[in-house]
Amino acid sequence: MDFVEALDQGVLSWLQAHRTPGLTAVMEAVTFLGERPVLLAVIAGAAAWLVFRRRWRTALILILTGLIASGLVEVVKNTIQRNRPMLSSPDPAQETYSFPSGHALGSTAVYVTLALLLGRQLSRRRDRFLVIGGGLLLAFVIGVTRLYLGVHYLSDVVAGWCGGLGCALVAAWVHERWVLDSANGGRRPLGG
């Protein structure tokens, strides 16, 4: 058993040994925030608000980030084809592969992208920190729920977080280059 496998099994076993009915109910509620329909609703709502505010490019970046994250999950899952932990017993008709965690990748991509794009609009550093920190914390907790519920290994969740964070950082970079630079007439401010 290699190091990653041992770590995956160790974390999974430890979490399973510390499950309680109350905490399980909380984890099941929080994991819902990483479900694909919820993420789509968040994207649709935020994009509609951005379009209403005439921020078409920002809305498009958010939508494309969600689509790219979803596509990335499907491609990698179908390429790697890692089975889920034996502890999980989903409906066999809805069986999906384990690596990477779609909840971790999707929630990180969507919530952190939103936090980064909205955080740029805030003038106070403390407010930016709270918004971006909140997006990161939400994505982190959703990933932890997947471990606690026994439907993913640690490496699945970490890979999901990394992929989602990569999507979010690329989205923020594109936003800065395409939206913020065009608002400044293509000129970079001094010191930036």
Buried (B, 14 or more C-beta within 10 A) or exposed (E): EEEEEEBBBEBBEEBBEEEEEEEEEEBEEBBEBBBEEBBBEBBBEBBEEBEEEEBEBBBBBBBBBBEBBBEBBEEBBEEEEBEBBEEBEEEEEEEEBBBBBBBBBBBBBBBBBBBBBBBBEBEEEEEBEBBBEBBBEBBBBBBBBBBBBBBBBBBBBBBBBBBBBBBBEBBBEBBBEBBBBEEEEEEEEEEE
